[in-house]
Amino acid sequence: FTLPILLGNILQLTYNLADTRIVGSFIGDGALAAVGATATMFSLFVYFFMGLANGFAISTARYFGAKDMEGVHKTFVAALVMGLGLTIVISIGVELAMNPFLRFLNVPEEIMSDSRLYIRIVIAGLCITMIYDVLLASARAIGDSLTPLLTLVVSVGLNIAGDILLIVCLDFGVEGVAI
């Protein structure tokens, strides 16, 4: 059970590594700086939602262990509803406070536009990230650590392929790495 989780944590790191390598190699220093300048904000949201999903998974695991499938269902639905609700609130908050956030992070004016574009696209996808986190945490909660690992392998592969397609082949720039 633990080995797939450990491998998954290592794979999770390849998202940022792949993005950084591809952006730095094919777009340039300005784009790499724009993506890097917002990495802290992006990581904050990703880890917040992972923590939220894992917190709900504790209740899910408890109900699953008690063979209370109605409880499992209720905690799963609650995780999705609360997670999506928070995602919407956070997305609106970030959009409204985008410039102060970026100034707080000391983003230089010359990369402000690319940083703003990158974080807007990432924030637009937070609902998908939340659903993904709830699904994987719920699977682990009922004792399945292999499916989340395989899902992560596919996800990392799609991220790398998407980066190459959108950045290298289609020249989308910072927008491509965010997508």
RODO-2510 file (C-alpha; in nm, 4 decimals, decimal comma):
residues 179
     n   res          X          Y          Z
     1     f     0,0000     0,0000     0,0000
     2     t     0,2785     0,2438     0,0918
     3     l     0,5095     0,1896    -0,2064
     4     p     0,2619     0,3275    -0,4647
     5     i     0,2048     0,6319    -0,2424
     6     l     0,5811     0,6925    -0,2161
     7     l     0,6244     0,6551    -0,5922
     8     g     0,3285     0,8875    -0,6452
     9     n     0,4901     1,1562    -0,4310
    10     i     0,8066     1,1305    -0,6365
    11     l     0,6063     1,1474    -0,9603
    12     q     0,4234     1,4553    -0,8319
    13     l     0,7566     1,6375    -0,8343
    14     t     0,8020     1,5665    -1,2047
    15     y     0,5159     1,8015    -1,2932
    16     n     0,7140     2,1091    -1,1940
    17     l     1,0426     1,9627    -1,3114
    18     a     0,9069     1,8912    -1,6601
    19     d     0,7380     2,2303    -1,6861
    20     t     1,0535     2,4106    -1,5737
    21     r     1,2804     2,2167    -1,8103
    22     i     1,0563     2,2590    -2,1142
    23     v     0,9811     2,6271    -2,0491
    24     g     1,3469     2,7070    -1,9825
    25     s     1,4646     2,5217    -2,2907
    26     f     1,2036     2,6287    -2,5447
    27     i     1,0468     2,9577    -2,4404
    28     g     1,3217     3,1431    -2,2583
    29     d     1,4235     3,3149    -1,9395
    30     g     1,1326     3,5604    -1,9228
    31     a     0,8742     3,2844    -1,9455
    32     l     1,0649     3,0717    -1,6953
    33     a     1,0717     3,3679    -1,4570
    34     a     0,6961     3,4259    -1,5050
    35     v     0,6142     3,0614    -1,4303
    36     g     0,8611     3,0495    -1,1415
    37     a     0,7304     3,3729    -0,9903
    38     t     0,3849     3,2218    -0,9495
    39     a     0,4981     2,8709    -0,8509
    40     t     0,4557     2,9502    -0,4822
    41     m     0,0956     3,0607    -0,5336
    42     f     0,0205     2,7585    -0,7516
    43     s     0,1780     2,5181    -0,5000
    44     l    -0,0206     2,6750    -0,2178
    45     f    -0,3479     2,5969    -0,3949
    46     v    -0,2486     2,2488    -0,5063
    47     y    -0,1330     2,1425    -0,1609
    48     f    -0,4324     2,3056     0,0079
    49     f    -0,6709     2,1020    -0,2050
    50     m    -0,4674     1,7842    -0,1609
    51     g    -0,4832     1,8363     0,2156
    52     l    -0,8559     1,9026     0,2044
    53     a    -0,9172     1,5900    -0,0039
    54     n    -0,6988     1,3786     0,2258
    55     g    -0,8796     1,5179     0,5295
    56     f    -1,2129     1,4056     0,3896
    57     a    -1,0564     1,0720     0,2987
    58     i    -0,9980     1,0053     0,6688
    59     s    -1,3741     1,0080     0,7250
    60     t    -1,4267     0,8045     0,4108
    61     a    -1,1790     0,5427     0,5340
    62     r    -1,3498     0,5288     0,8731
    63     y    -1,6900     0,4667     0,7148
    64     f    -1,5421     0,2160     0,4711
    65     g    -1,3790     0,0259     0,7574
    66     a    -1,7140     0,0173     0,9374
    67     k    -1,8729    -0,1122     0,6150
    68     d    -2,1047     0,1909     0,6136
    69     m    -2,1369     0,2561     0,2405
    70     e    -2,3894     0,5335     0,2957
    71     g    -2,1303     0,7137     0,5104
    72     v    -1,8662     0,6580     0,2408
    73     h    -2,1001     0,8084    -0,0169
    74     k    -2,1876     1,1065     0,2046
    75     t    -1,8244     1,1942     0,2819
    76     f    -1,7306     1,1584    -0,0840
    77     v    -2,0126     1,3899    -0,1943
    78     a    -1,9329     1,6340     0,0884
    79     a    -1,5685     1,6433    -0,0202
    80     l    -1,6681     1,7221    -0,3782
    81     v    -1,9266     1,9853    -0,2870
    82     m    -1,7117     2,1609    -0,0268
    83     g    -1,4009     2,1351    -0,2420
    84     l    -1,5720     2,2758    -0,5493
    85     g    -1,7340     2,5508    -0,3428
    86     l    -1,3986     2,6523    -0,1965
    87     t    -1,2415     2,6334    -0,5403
    88     i    -1,4940     2,8808    -0,6767
    89     v    -1,4483     3,1186    -0,3821
    90     i    -1,0673     3,0999    -0,4041
    91     s    -1,0727     3,1449    -0,7822
    92     i    -1,2842     3,4587    -0,7528
    93     g    -1,0655     3,5879    -0,4687
    94     v    -0,7454     3,5337    -0,6649
    95     e    -0,8896     3,7044    -0,9712
    96     l    -0,9977     4,0047    -0,7639
    97     a    -0,6640     4,0265    -0,5820
    98     m    -0,4368     3,9168    -0,8684
    99     n    -0,2261     4,2340    -0,8914
   100     p    -0,1733     4,2715    -0,5143
   101     f    -0,0774     3,9003    -0,4945
   102     l     0,1764     3,9384    -0,7737
   103     r     0,3176     4,2580    -0,6222
   104     f     0,3420     4,0819    -0,2838
   105     l     0,5466     3,8111    -0,4577
   106     n     0,7737     4,0866    -0,6006
   107     v     0,7012     3,9890    -0,9603
   108     p     0,8977     4,2280    -1,1845
   109     e     0,6908     4,4461    -1,4165
   110     e     0,8490     4,2982    -1,7307
   111     i     0,7072     3,9512    -1,6551
   112     m     0,3847     4,0666    -1,4876
   113     s     0,1721     4,0048    -1,7970
   114     d     0,2956     3,6467    -1,8471
   115     s     0,2675     3,5747    -1,4734
   116     r    -0,0904     3,7021    -1,4699
   117     l    -0,1800     3,4925    -1,7767
   118     y    -0,0205     3,1801    -1,6305
   119     i    -0,1908     3,2011    -1,2922
   120     r    -0,5305     3,2844    -1,4470
   121     i    -0,5225     2,9698    -1,6585
   122     v    -0,4036     2,7593    -1,3658
   123     i    -0,6780     2,8996    -1,1424
   124     a    -0,9354     2,8252    -1,4134
   125     g    -0,8367     2,4582    -1,3873
   126     l    -0,8572     2,4345    -1,0077
   127     c    -1,1989     2,2663    -1,0192
   128     i    -1,0477     1,9824    -1,2199
   129     t    -0,7571     1,9633    -0,9757
   130     m    -0,9970     1,9434    -0,6817
   131     i    -1,2039     1,6656    -0,8385
   132     y    -0,8835     1,4771    -0,9237
   133     d    -0,7563     1,5093    -0,5647
   134     v    -1,0862     1,3933    -0,4124
   135     l    -1,1050     1,0925    -0,6438
   136     l    -0,7489     0,9805    -0,5728
   137     a    -0,7724     1,0405    -0,1966
   138     s    -1,1012     0,8477    -0,1859
   139     a    -0,9483     0,5545    -0,3716
   140     r    -0,6616     0,5428    -0,1218
   141     a    -0,9149     0,5689     0,1631
   142     i    -1,0803     0,2460     0,0543
   143     g    -0,7454     0,0680     0,0279
   144     d    -0,6583     0,1190    -0,3396
   145     s    -0,3201     0,2866    -0,3694
   146     l    -0,2391     0,1425    -0,7130
   147     t    -0,5136     0,3205    -0,9118
   148     p    -0,4039     0,6654    -0,7865
   149     l    -0,0439     0,5815    -0,8820
   150     l    -0,1440     0,4685    -1,2318
   151     t    -0,3625     0,7779    -1,2696
   152     l    -0,0684     0,9937    -1,1683
   153     v     0,1593     0,8175    -1,4198
   154     v    -0,0903     0,8915    -1,6978
   155     s    -0,1361     1,2469    -1,5715
   156     v     0,2382     1,3176    -1,5663
   157     g     0,2724     1,1685    -1,9154
   158     l    -0,0118     1,3869    -2,0433
   159     n     0,1457     1,6922    -1,8802
   160     i     0,4792     1,6312    -2,0506
   161     a     0,3171     1,5495    -2,3866
   162     g     0,0906     1,8537    -2,3535
   163     d     0,3867     2,0784    -2,2739
   164     i     0,5764     1,9512    -2,5765
   165     l     0,2754     1,9826    -2,8064
   166     l     0,1630     2,3265    -2,6889
   167     i     0,5061     2,4810    -2,6322
   168     v     0,7443     2,3147    -2,8757
   169     c     0,5104     2,2279    -3,1643
   170     l     0,2391     2,4961    -3,1439
   171     d     0,4468     2,7778    -2,9847
   172     f     0,1819     2,8733    -2,7237
   173     g     0,4418     3,0091    -2,4823
   174     v     0,3474     3,0585    -2,1172
   175     e    -0,0168     2,9932    -2,2047
   176     g     0,0806     2,6443    -2,3252
   177     v     0,2543     2,5423    -2,0027
   178     a    -0,0401     2,6692    -1,7973
   179     i    -0,2892     2,4726    -2,0039
***
